[in-house]
């Protein structure tokens, strides 16, 4: 049995001004998912969201 390499994910907080349109936040979410990341938290008081993904380095 061989072990697959585990690539660590890095957490980031992405924030936008309160007046940012919803389509901009959706575009950011879509980019995280497209990069094989995942949305781990969404904040309702503020526009930021927390995401985790693999480093491109």
C-alpha distance matrix in Angstrom:
0.0 3.8 6.7 9.7 13.0 15.4 18.9 21.6 24.4 28.0 30.7 34.0 37.3 39.2 42.8 45.7 49.5 50.6 52.5 49.5 49.4 46.7 45.6 44.7 42.4 40.8 40.2 38.5 36.2 35.4 34.6 32.1 30.3 30.5 28.7 25.8 27.3 28.5 31.8 31.5 35.2 38.5 41.8 44.8 47.4 46.4 44.8 41.8 38.2 35.1 32.0 28.6 26.8 24.9 27.0 28.2 28.5
3.8 0.0 3.8 6.5 9.5 12.4 15.7 18.6 21.5 25.0 28.0 31.2 34.6 36.4 40.2 43.1 46.8 48.2 50.0 46.9 47.0 44.5 43.2 42.1 40.0 38.5 37.7 35.9 33.9 33.1 31.9 29.5 28.0 27.9 25.9 23.2 24.7 26.3 29.8 29.6 33.3 36.6 39.8 43.0 45.5 44.2 42.5 39.4 35.9 32.8 29.5 26.0 24.0 21.8 23.7 24.7 24.9
6.7 3.8 0.0 3.8 6.5 8.8 12.3 15.0 18.0 21.5 24.4 27.7 31.1 33.0 36.7 39.8 43.5 44.9 46.8 43.8 44.0 41.6 40.5 39.3 37.0 35.7 35.0 33.0 31.0 30.5 29.2 26.6 25.3 25.5 23.3 20.6 21.7 23.2 26.6 26.2 29.9 33.2 36.4 39.6 42.0 40.7 39.2 35.9 32.5 29.3 26.1 22.6 20.7 18.6 20.5 21.9 22.2
9.7 6.5 3.8 0.0 3.8 6.3 9.4 12.5 15.2 18.8 21.8 24.9 28.3 30.0 33.7 36.6 40.4 41.8 43.6 40.5 40.7 38.3 37.1 35.8 33.7 32.4 31.5 29.5 27.7 27.0 25.6 23.1 21.9 21.9 19.7 17.0 18.4 20.2 23.7 23.7 27.5 30.6 33.9 37.1 39.5 38.0 36.3 33.1 29.7 26.6 23.2 19.7 17.5 15.3 17.4 18.5 19.1
13.0 9.5 6.5 3.8 0.0 3.8 6.4 9.5 12.6 15.9 19.2 22.3 25.8 27.6 31.4 34.3 38.1 39.8 41.6 38.6 39.0 36.9 35.7 34.1 32.1 31.1 30.1 27.7 26.2 25.8 24.0 21.5 20.8 20.8 18.1 15.9 16.9 19.0 22.4 22.4 26.1 29.2 32.3 35.7 37.8 36.1 34.3 31.0 27.8 24.6 21.3 17.6 15.2 12.6 14.2 15.6 15.8
15.4 12.4 8.8 6.3 3.8 0.0 3.8 6.2 9.2 12.7 15.8 19.0 22.5 24.4 28.2 31.3 34.9 36.5 38.6 35.6 36.2 34.0 33.2 31.5 29.2 28.4 27.7 25.1 23.5 23.5 21.9 18.9 18.5 19.0 16.2 13.8 14.1 15.9 19.1 18.9 22.5 25.7 28.7 32.1 34.2 32.6 31.0 27.6 24.4 21.1 17.9 14.2 12.3 10.2 12.2 14.3 14.9
18.9 15.7 12.3 9.4 6.4 3.8 0.0 3.8 6.5 9.7 13.1 15.9 19.5 21.3 25.1 28.1 31.8 33.6 35.6 32.6 33.3 31.4 30.4 28.5 26.4 25.9 24.8 22.2 20.9 21.0 19.0 16.1 16.2 16.7 13.4 11.7 11.7 14.1 17.2 17.3 20.8 23.7 26.6 30.1 32.0 30.1 28.3 24.9 21.9 18.6 15.4 11.6 9.3 6.6 8.4 10.7 11.4
21.6 18.6 15.0 12.5 9.5 6.2 3.8 0.0 3.8 6.6 9.9 13.1 16.7 18.9 22.6 25.9 29.5 31.2 33.5 30.7 31.7 29.9 29.4 27.3 24.9 24.8 24.1 21.0 19.8 20.6 18.6 15.4 16.1 17.2 13.9 12.3 11.1 12.9 15.4 15.0 18.2 21.3 23.9 27.5 29.2 27.3 25.9 22.3 19.4 15.9 13.1 9.3 7.9 6.2 7.9 11.2 11.8
24.4 21.5 18.0 15.2 12.6 9.2 6.5 3.8 0.0 3.8 6.6 9.7 13.2 15.3 19.0 22.3 25.9 27.5 29.7 27.0 28.0 26.2 25.8 23.7 21.2 21.2 20.6 17.5 16.2 17.3 15.5 12.0 13.1 14.6 11.5 10.1 8.1 9.7 11.9 11.7 14.8 17.7 20.4 24.0 25.7 23.7 22.2 18.6 15.7 12.3 9.3 5.6 4.6 4.6 6.9 10.4 11.9
28.0 25.0 21.5 18.8 15.9 12.7 9.7 6.6 3.8 0.0 3.8 6.6 10.2 12.6 16.2 19.6 23.1 25.0 27.3 24.8 26.2 24.8 24.6 22.1 19.7 20.4 19.8 16.2 15.6 17.2 15.1 11.9 13.9 15.5 12.3 11.9 9.3 10.6 11.8 11.5 13.9 16.5 18.7 22.4 23.6 21.4 20.0 16.2 13.8 10.4 8.1 5.2 5.4 6.1 6.7 10.4 11.6
30.7 28.0 24.4 21.8 19.2 15.8 13.1 9.9 6.6 3.8 0.0 3.8 7.0 9.9 13.3 16.8 20.2 21.8 24.4 22.1 23.7 22.3 22.6 20.1 17.4 18.4 18.3 14.7 13.9 16.3 14.7 11.3 13.6 15.9 13.4 13.0 9.6 9.8 9.8 9.0 10.6 13.1 15.0 18.8 19.9 17.7 16.6 12.8 10.5 6.9 5.6 4.3 6.8 9.1 9.9 13.2 14.7
34.0 31.2 27.7 24.9 22.3 19.0 15.9 13.1 9.7 6.6 3.8 0.0 3.8 6.4 9.8 13.3 16.7 18.6 21.1 18.8 20.7 19.6 20.0 17.2 14.7 16.3 16.1 12.3 12.3 15.0 13.3 10.5 13.5 15.6 13.4 14.0 10.6 10.8 10.0 10.0 10.6 12.1 13.5 17.1 17.9 15.2 13.8 10.0 8.4 5.7 5.5 6.3 8.4 10.8 11.0 13.6 15.3
37.3 34.6 31.1 28.3 25.8 22.5 19.5 16.7 13.2 10.2 7.0 3.8 0.0 3.8 6.4 10.2 13.3 15.0 17.7 15.8 17.9 17.1 18.0 15.3 12.6 14.8 15.1 11.4 11.7 15.0 13.8 11.5 14.6 17.0 15.4 16.2 12.7 12.1 10.1 10.1 9.3 9.8 10.5 14.0 14.4 11.6 10.3 6.5 5.8 4.5 6.5 8.9 11.5 14.3 14.5 16.8 18.6
39.2 36.4 33.0 30.0 27.6 24.4 21.3 18.9 15.3 12.6 9.9 6.4 3.8 0.0 3.8 7.0 10.6 12.6 14.8 12.4 14.5 14.0 14.7 11.7 9.4 12.0 12.0 8.4 9.6 12.8 11.7 10.3 13.7 15.7 14.7 16.2 13.1 12.7 10.5 11.7 10.7 10.0 10.7 13.5 14.0 10.7 8.4 5.2 5.4 6.3 7.7 10.7 12.6 15.4 15.5 17.1 19.2
42.8 40.2 36.7 33.7 31.4 28.2 25.1 22.6 19.0 16.2 13.3 9.8 6.4 3.8 0.0 3.8 6.9 9.0 11.4 9.7 12.4 12.5 13.9 10.9 8.9 12.3 12.8 9.9 11.4 14.7 14.1 13.4 16.5 18.5 18.0 19.6 16.5 15.8 13.1 14.1 12.2 10.4 9.9 12.0 11.7 8.1 5.9 3.9 6.6 8.8 11.1 14.3 16.3 19.2 19.2 20.6 22.6
45.7 43.1 39.8 36.6 34.3 31.3 28.1 25.9 22.3 19.6 16.8 13.3 10.2 7.0 3.8 0.0 3.8 6.4 8.0 6.1 9.3 10.3 11.8 8.8 7.8 11.5 12.0 10.0 12.2 15.1 14.8 15.0 17.9 19.6 19.6 21.5 18.9 18.2 15.5 16.9 14.8 12.4 11.6 12.6 12.1 8.4 5.8 6.2 9.2 12.1 14.1 17.4 19.2 21.9 21.9 22.8 25.0
49.5 46.8 43.5 40.4 38.1 34.9 31.8 29.5 25.9 23.1 20.2 16.7 13.3 10.6 6.9 3.8 0.0 3.8 5.4 5.4 9.1 11.1 13.2 10.7 10.3 14.1 14.8 13.4 15.5 18.4 18.3 18.7 21.5 23.1 23.3 25.3 22.6 21.7 18.9 20.1 17.5 14.7 13.1 13.3 11.9 8.6 7.0 8.8 12.2 15.3 17.7 21.0 22.9 25.7 25.5 26.4 28.4
50.6 48.2 44.9 41.8 39.8 36.5 33.6 31.2 27.5 25.0 21.8 18.6 15.0 12.6 9.0 6.4 3.8 0.0 3.8 5.6 8.5 10.1 13.1 11.5 10.7 14.2 15.8 14.8 16.3 19.3 19.9 20.1 22.5 24.5 25.1 26.6 23.9 22.5 19.2 20.2 17.2 13.9 11.9 11.0 9.4 6.9 6.2 9.2 12.6 16.0 18.8 22.4 24.6 27.7 27.9 29.0 31.3
52.5 50.0 46.8 43.6 41.6 38.6 35.6 33.5 29.7 27.3 24.4 21.1 17.7 14.8 11.4 8.0 5.4 3.8 0.0 3.8 6.3 9.0 11.6 10.5 10.9 14.0 15.3 15.2 17.0 19.4 20.2 21.1 23.4 24.9 25.9 27.7 25.4 24.2 21.2 22.6 19.9 16.5 14.9 13.7 12.7 10.4 9.0 12.1 15.2 18.7 21.0 24.6 26.4 29.4 29.6 30.2 32.6
49.5 46.9 43.8 40.5 38.6 35.6 32.6 30.7 27.0 24.8 22.1 18.8 15.8 12.4 9.7 6.1 5.4 5.6 3.8 0.0 3.8 6.5 8.4 6.7 7.5 10.7 11.6 11.6 13.7 15.9 16.5 17.7 20.0 21.3 22.3 24.3 22.2 21.3 18.6 20.5 18.3 15.0 14.3 13.8 13.6 10.8 8.1 10.7 13.2 16.7 18.4 21.9 23.4 26.3 26.5 27.0 29.5
49.4 47.0 44.0 40.7 39.0 36.2 33.3 31.7 28.0 26.2 23.7 20.7 17.9 14.5 12.4 9.3 9.1 8.5 6.3 3.8 0.0 3.8 5.5 5.5 7.0 9.0 10.3 11.5 13.1 14.7 16.1 17.7 19.3 20.4 22.1 24.0 22.3 21.3 18.7 21.0 19.0 15.7 15.4 14.5 15.1 13.0 10.0 12.7 14.5 18.0 19.4 22.8 24.1 27.0 27.6 27.9 30.8
46.7 44.5 41.6 38.3 36.9 34.0 31.4 29.9 26.2 24.8 22.3 19.6 17.1 14.0 12.5 10.3 11.1 10.1 9.0 6.5 3.8 0.0 3.8 5.4 5.2 6.2 8.6 10.0 10.7 12.3 14.3 15.7 16.7 18.3 20.2 21.7 20.0 18.6 16.0 18.4 16.6 13.2 13.6 12.7 14.3 12.5 9.4 11.9 12.8 16.3 17.4 20.9 22.2 25.4 26.5 27.0 30.1
45.6 43.2 40.5 37.1 35.7 33.2 30.4 29.4 25.8 24.6 22.6 20.0 18.0 14.7 13.9 11.8 13.2 13.1 11.6 8.4 5.5 3.8 0.0 3.8 5.5 5.0 6.1 8.7 9.8 10.3 12.2 14.4 15.2 16.0 18.3 20.1 19.1 18.2 16.3 19.3 18.1 15.2 16.3 16.0 17.7 15.6 12.1 13.9 14.2 17.3 17.7 20.8 21.5 24.4 25.3 25.3 28.6
44.7 42.1 39.3 35.8 34.1 31.5 28.5 27.3 23.7 22.1 20.1 17.2 15.3 11.7 10.9 8.8 10.7 11.5 10.5 6.7 5.5 5.4 3.8 0.0 3.8 5.4 5.0 6.4 8.7 9.8 10.7 12.7 14.5 15.2 16.8 19.0 17.6 17.2 15.3 18.2 17.1 14.5 15.4 15.7 17.0 14.3 10.6 11.7 12.4 15.4 15.7 18.8 19.5 22.2 22.7 22.7 25.8
42.4 40.0 37.0 33.7 32.1 29.2 26.4 24.9 21.2 19.7 17.4 14.7 12.6 9.4 8.9 7.8 10.3 10.7 10.9 7.5 7.0 5.2 5.5 3.8 0.0 3.8 5.4 5.1 6.3 8.6 9.9 10.9 12.6 14.2 15.6 17.2 15.3 14.3 12.0 14.7 13.4 10.7 11.9 12.5 14.2 11.6 7.9 8.7 8.9 12.0 12.7 16.0 17.2 20.3 21.3 21.8 24.9
40.8 38.5 35.7 32.4 31.1 28.4 25.9 24.8 21.2 20.4 18.4 16.3 14.8 12.0 12.3 11.5 14.1 14.2 14.0 10.7 9.0 6.2 5.0 5.4 3.8 0.0 3.8 5.4 5.0 6.1 8.6 9.9 10.6 12.1 14.3 15.6 14.3 13.3 11.4 14.7 14.0 11.7 13.8 14.3 16.6 14.6 11.0 11.6 10.8 13.4 13.2 16.2 17.0 20.0 21.4 21.8 25.2
40.2 37.7 35.0 31.5 30.1 27.7 24.8 24.1 20.6 19.8 18.3 16.1 15.1 12.0 12.8 12.0 14.8 15.8 15.3 11.6 10.3 8.6 6.1 5.0 5.4 3.8 0.0 3.8 5.5 5.1 6.2 8.8 10.0 10.3 12.4 14.5 13.8 13.7 12.7 16.2 16.1 14.4 16.4 17.4 19.4 16.9 13.1 13.1 12.3 14.4 13.6 16.1 16.2 18.7 19.7 19.5 22.9
38.5 35.9 33.0 29.5 27.7 25.1 22.2 21.0 17.5 16.2 14.7 12.3 11.4 8.4 9.9 10.0 13.4 14.8 15.2 11.6 11.5 10.0 8.7 6.4 5.1 5.4 3.8 0.0 3.8 5.4 5.1 6.4 8.8 9.8 10.8 12.9 11.4 11.5 10.3 13.6 13.6 12.2 14.3 16.0 17.8 15.0 11.4 10.4 9.4 11.1 10.3 12.8 13.2 15.9 16.7 16.9 20.2
36.2 33.9 31.0 27.7 26.2 23.5 20.9 19.8 16.2 15.6 13.9 12.3 11.7 9.6 11.4 12.2 15.5 16.3 17.0 13.7 13.1 10.7 9.8 8.7 6.3 5.0 5.5 3.8 0.0 3.8 5.4 5.2 6.4 8.6 10.0 11.1 9.4 8.6 7.3 10.8 11.2 10.2 13.0 14.8 17.3 15.0 11.7 10.6 8.5 9.9 8.7 11.3 12.0 15.1 16.8 17.5 21.0
35.4 33.1 30.5 27.0 25.8 23.5 21.0 20.6 17.3 17.2 16.3 15.0 15.0 12.8 14.7 15.1 18.4 19.3 19.4 15.9 14.7 12.3 10.3 9.8 8.6 6.1 5.1 5.4 3.8 0.0 3.8 5.5 5.2 6.0 8.6 10.0 9.6 9.7 9.7 13.5 14.4 13.7 16.7 18.2 20.8 18.7 15.2 14.3 12.2 13.2 11.4 13.1 12.8 15.4 17.1 17.2 20.9
34.6 31.9 29.2 25.6 24.0 21.9 19.0 18.6 15.5 15.1 14.7 13.3 13.8 11.7 14.1 14.8 18.3 19.9 20.2 16.5 16.1 14.3 12.2 10.7 9.9 8.6 6.2 5.1 5.4 3.8 0.0 3.8 5.5 5.0 6.2 8.8 8.6 9.9 10.5 14.2 15.4 15.1 18.0 20.0 22.2 19.5 16.1 14.5 12.6 13.0 10.7 11.9 10.9 12.9 14.1 13.8 17.4
32.1 29.5 26.6 23.1 21.5 18.9 16.1 15.4 12.0 11.9 11.3 10.5 11.5 10.3 13.4 15.0 18.7 20.1 21.1 17.7 17.7 15.7 14.4 12.7 10.9 9.9 8.8 6.4 5.2 5.5 3.8 0.0 3.8 5.5 5.2 6.7 5.1 6.4 7.4 10.8 12.5 13.0 16.1 18.6 20.9 18.5 15.4 13.2 10.6 10.1 7.2 8.2 7.5 10.2 11.9 12.6 16.1
30.3 28.0 25.3 21.9 20.8 18.5 16.2 16.1 13.1 13.9 13.6 13.5 14.6 13.7 16.5 17.9 21.5 22.5 23.4 20.0 19.3 16.7 15.2 14.5 12.6 10.6 10.0 8.8 6.4 5.2 5.5 3.8 0.0 3.8 5.4 5.1 5.0 5.7 7.6 11.1 13.4 14.0 17.5 19.8 22.5 20.6 17.6 15.8 12.7 12.3 9.3 9.7 8.8 11.3 13.8 14.4 18.1
30.5 27.9 25.5 21.9 20.8 19.0 16.7 17.2 14.6 15.5 15.9 15.6 17.0 15.7 18.5 19.6 23.1 24.5 24.9 21.3 20.4 18.3 16.0 15.2 14.2 12.1 10.3 9.8 8.6 6.0 5.0 5.5 3.8 0.0 3.8 5.3 7.2 9.2 11.3 14.8 17.1 17.5 20.9 23.0 25.6 23.4 20.1 18.4 15.8 15.4 12.3 12.2 10.3 11.7 13.7 13.3 17.1
28.7 25.9 23.3 19.7 18.1 16.2 13.4 13.9 11.5 12.3 13.4 13.4 15.4 14.7 18.0 19.6 23.3 25.1 25.9 22.3 22.1 20.2 18.3 16.8 15.6 14.3 12.4 10.8 10.0 8.6 6.2 5.2 5.4 3.8 0.0 3.8 5.5 8.7 11.3 14.3 16.9 17.9 21.1 23.8 26.0 23.6 20.6 18.2 15.5 14.4 10.9 10.0 7.3 8.1 9.9 9.6 13.4
25.8 23.2 20.6 17.0 15.9 13.8 11.7 12.3 10.1 11.9 13.0 14.0 16.2 16.2 19.6 21.5 25.3 26.6 27.7 24.3 24.0 21.7 20.1 19.0 17.2 15.6 14.5 12.9 11.1 10.0 8.8 6.7 5.1 5.3 3.8 0.0 3.8 6.8 10.2 12.7 15.9 17.5 21.0 23.7 26.3 24.3 21.5 19.1 15.9 14.3 10.6 9.1 6.6 7.7 10.7 11.3 14.8
27.3 24.7 21.7 18.4 16.9 14.1 11.7 11.1 8.1 9.3 9.6 10.6 12.7 13.1 16.5 18.9 22.6 23.9 25.4 22.2 22.3 20.0 19.1 17.6 15.3 14.3 13.8 11.4 9.4 9.6 8.6 5.1 5.0 7.2 5.5 3.8 0.0 3.8 7.0 9.3 12.4 14.2 17.6 20.5 23.0 21.0 18.5 15.8 12.5 10.6 6.9 5.5 4.1 6.9 10.0 11.6 14.9
28.5 26.3 23.2 20.2 19.0 15.9 14.1 12.9 9.7 10.6 9.8 10.8 12.1 12.7 15.8 18.2 21.7 22.5 24.2 21.3 21.3 18.6 18.2 17.2 14.3 13.3 13.7 11.5 8.6 9.7 9.9 6.4 5.7 9.2 8.7 6.8 3.8 0.0 3.8 6.1 9.2 11.2 14.8 17.7 20.4 18.9 16.7 14.2 10.6 8.8 5.7 5.6 6.6 10.0 13.1 15.2 18.3
31.8 29.8 26.6 23.7 22.4 19.1 17.2 15.4 11.9 11.8 9.8 10.0 10.1 10.5 13.1 15.5 18.9 19.2 21.2 18.6 18.7 16.0 16.3 15.3 12.0 11.4 12.7 10.3 7.3 9.7 10.5 7.4 7.6 11.3 11.3 10.2 7.0 3.8 0.0 3.8 5.9 7.5 11.1 13.9 16.6 15.3 13.3 11.0 7.3 6.2 4.5 6.7 9.1 12.8 15.4 17.5 20.6
31.5 29.6 26.2 23.7 22.4 18.9 17.3 15.0 11.7 11.5 9.0 10.0 10.1 11.7 14.1 16.9 20.1 20.2 22.6 20.5 21.0 18.4 19.3 18.2 14.7 14.7 16.2 13.6 10.8 13.5 14.2 10.8 11.1 14.8 14.3 12.7 9.3 6.1 3.8 0.0 3.8 7.1 10.3 13.4 16.0 15.1 14.0 11.5 7.8 5.7 5.4 7.0 10.3 13.9 16.4 19.2 21.8
35.2 33.3 29.9 27.5 26.1 22.5 20.8 18.2 14.8 13.9 10.6 10.6 9.3 10.7 12.2 14.8 17.5 17.2 19.9 18.3 19.0 16.6 18.1 17.1 13.4 14.0 16.1 13.6 11.2 14.4 15.4 12.5 13.4 17.1 16.9 15.9 12.4 9.2 5.9 3.8 0.0 3.8 6.5 9.8 12.2 11.6 11.1 8.9 5.8 5.1 7.0 9.8 13.2 16.9 19.0 21.7 24.2
38.5 36.6 33.2 30.6 29.2 25.7 23.7 21.3 17.7 16.5 13.1 12.1 9.8 10.0 10.4 12.4 14.7 13.9 16.5 15.0 15.7 13.2 15.2 14.5 10.7 11.7 14.4 12.2 10.2 13.7 15.1 13.0 14.0 17.5 17.9 17.5 14.2 11.2 7.5 7.1 3.8 0.0 3.8 6.5 9.3 8.7 7.9 6.8 4.5 6.4 8.9 12.3 15.5 19.2 21.1 23.3 26.0
41.8 39.8 36.4 33.9 32.3 28.7 26.6 23.9 20.4 18.7 15.0 13.5 10.5 10.7 9.9 11.6 13.1 11.9 14.9 14.3 15.4 13.6 16.3 15.4 11.9 13.8 16.4 14.3 13.0 16.7 18.0 16.1 17.5 20.9 21.1 21.0 17.6 14.8 11.1 10.3 6.5 3.8 0.0 3.8 5.7 5.6 6.4 6.1 6.1 8.4 11.7 15.1 18.4 22.1 23.5 25.9 28.3
44.8 43.0 39.6 37.1 35.7 32.1 30.1 27.5 24.0 22.4 18.8 17.1 14.0 13.5 12.0 12.6 13.3 11.0 13.7 13.8 14.5 12.7 16.0 15.7 12.5 14.3 17.4 16.0 14.8 18.2 20.0 18.6 19.8 23.0 23.8 23.7 20.5 17.7 13.9 13.4 9.8 6.5 3.8 0.0 3.8 5.5 6.9 8.5 9.2 12.0 15.1 18.6 21.8 25.5 27.0 29.1 31.7
47.4 45.5 42.0 39.5 37.8 34.2 32.0 29.2 25.7 23.6 19.9 17.9 14.4 14.0 11.7 12.1 11.9 9.4 12.7 13.6 15.1 14.3 17.7 17.0 14.2 16.6 19.4 17.8 17.3 20.8 22.2 20.9 22.5 25.6 26.0 26.3 23.0 20.4 16.6 16.0 12.2 9.3 5.7 3.8 0.0 3.8 6.9 8.8 10.8 13.5 17.0 20.5 23.7 27.2 28.3 30.5 32.7
46.4 44.2 40.7 38.0 36.1 32.6 30.1 27.3 23.7 21.4 17.7 15.2 11.6 10.7 8.1 8.4 8.6 6.9 10.4 10.8 13.0 12.5 15.6 14.3 11.6 14.6 16.9 15.0 15.0 18.7 19.5 18.5 20.6 23.4 23.6 24.3 21.0 18.9 15.3 15.1 11.6 8.7 5.6 5.5 3.8 0.0 3.8 5.7 8.5 11.5 14.9 18.5 21.5 24.9 25.6 27.6 29.8
44.8 42.5 39.2 36.3 34.3 31.0 28.3 25.9 22.2 20.0 16.6 13.8 10.3 8.4 5.9 5.8 7.0 6.2 9.0 8.1 10.0 9.4 12.1 10.6 7.9 11.0 13.1 11.4 11.7 15.2 16.1 15.4 17.6 20.1 20.6 21.5 18.5 16.7 13.3 14.0 11.1 7.9 6.4 6.9 6.9 3.8 0.0 3.8 6.7 10.3 13.1 16.8 19.4 22.7 23.5 25.1 27.5
41.8 39.4 35.9 33.1 31.0 27.6 24.9 22.3 18.6 16.2 12.8 10.0 6.5 5.2 3.9 6.2 8.8 9.2 12.1 10.7 12.7 11.9 13.9 11.7 8.7 11.6 13.1 10.4 10.6 14.3 14.5 13.2 15.8 18.4 18.2 19.1 15.8 14.2 11.0 11.5 8.9 6.8 6.1 8.5 8.8 5.7 3.8 0.0 3.8 6.8 9.8 13.4 16.1 19.4 20.1 21.9 24.2
38.2 35.9 32.5 29.7 27.8 24.4 21.9 19.4 15.7 13.8 10.5 8.4 5.8 5.4 6.6 9.2 12.2 12.6 15.2 13.2 14.5 12.8 14.2 12.4 8.9 10.8 12.3 9.4 8.5 12.2 12.6 10.6 12.7 15.8 15.5 15.9 12.5 10.6 7.3 7.8 5.8 4.5 6.1 9.2 10.8 8.5 6.7 3.8 0.0 3.8 6.5 10.3 13.1 16.6 17.9 19.9 22.5
35.1 32.8 29.3 26.6 24.6 21.1 18.6 15.9 12.3 10.4 6.9 5.7 4.5 6.3 8.8 12.1 15.3 16.0 18.7 16.7 18.0 16.3 17.3 15.4 12.0 13.4 14.4 11.1 9.9 13.2 13.0 10.1 12.3 15.4 14.4 14.3 10.6 8.8 6.2 5.7 5.1 6.4 8.4 12.0 13.5 11.5 10.3 6.8 3.8 0.0 3.8 7.1 10.4 13.8 15.2 17.8 20.1
32.0 29.5 26.1 23.2 21.3 17.9 15.4 13.1 9.3 8.1 5.6 5.5 6.5 7.7 11.1 14.1 17.7 18.8 21.0 18.4 19.4 17.4 17.7 15.7 12.7 13.2 13.6 10.3 8.7 11.4 10.7 7.2 9.3 12.3 10.9 10.6 6.9 5.7 4.5 5.4 7.0 8.9 11.7 15.1 17.0 14.9 13.1 9.8 6.5 3.8 0.0 3.8 6.8 10.4 12.2 14.7 17.3
28.6 26.0 22.6 19.7 17.6 14.2 11.6 9.3 5.6 5.2 4.3 6.3 8.9 10.7 14.3 17.4 21.0 22.4 24.6 21.9 22.8 20.9 20.8 18.8 16.0 16.2 16.1 12.8 11.3 13.1 11.9 8.2 9.7 12.2 10.0 9.1 5.5 5.6 6.7 7.0 9.8 12.3 15.1 18.6 20.5 18.5 16.8 13.4 10.3 7.1 3.8 0.0 3.8 7.2 9.5 12.4 14.8
26.8 24.0 20.7 17.5 15.2 12.3 9.3 7.9 4.6 5.4 6.8 8.4 11.5 12.6 16.3 19.2 22.9 24.6 26.4 23.4 24.1 22.2 21.5 19.5 17.2 17.0 16.2 13.2 12.0 12.8 10.9 7.5 8.8 10.3 7.3 6.6 4.1 6.6 9.1 10.3 13.2 15.5 18.4 21.8 23.7 21.5 19.4 16.1 13.1 10.4 6.8 3.8 0.0 3.8 6.6 9.1 11.9
24.9 21.8 18.6 15.3 12.6 10.2 6.6 6.2 4.6 6.1 9.1 10.8 14.3 15.4 19.2 21.9 25.7 27.7 29.4 26.3 27.0 25.4 24.4 22.2 20.3 20.0 18.7 15.9 15.1 15.4 12.9 10.2 11.3 11.7 8.1 7.7 6.9 10.0 12.8 13.9 16.9 19.2 22.1 25.5 27.2 24.9 22.7 19.4 16.6 13.8 10.4 7.2 3.8 0.0 3.8 6.4 8.8
27.0 23.7 20.5 17.4 14.2 12.2 8.4 7.9 6.9 6.7 9.9 11.0 14.5 15.5 19.2 21.9 25.5 27.9 29.6 26.5 27.6 26.5 25.3 22.7 21.3 21.4 19.7 16.7 16.8 17.1 14.1 11.9 13.8 13.7 9.9 10.7 10.0 13.1 15.4 16.4 19.0 21.1 23.5 27.0 28.3 25.6 23.5 20.1 17.9 15.2 12.2 9.5 6.6 3.8 0.0 3.8 5.4
28.2 24.7 21.9 18.5 15.6 14.3 10.7 11.2 10.4 10.4 13.2 13.6 16.8 17.1 20.6 22.8 26.4 29.0 30.2 27.0 27.9 27.0 25.3 22.7 21.8 21.8 19.5 16.9 17.5 17.2 13.8 12.6 14.4 13.3 9.6 11.3 11.6 15.2 17.5 19.2 21.7 23.3 25.9 29.1 30.5 27.6 25.1 21.9 19.9 17.8 14.7 12.4 9.1 6.4 3.8 0.0 3.8
28.5 24.9 22.2 19.1 15.8 14.9 11.4 11.8 11.9 11.6 14.7 15.3 18.6 19.2 22.6 25.0 28.4 31.3 32.6 29.5 30.8 30.1 28.6 25.8 24.9 25.2 22.9 20.2 21.0 20.9 17.4 16.1 18.1 17.1 13.4 14.8 14.9 18.3 20.6 21.8 24.2 26.0 28.3 31.7 32.7 29.8 27.5 24.2 22.5 20.1 17.3 14.8 11.9 8.8 5.4 3.8 0.0
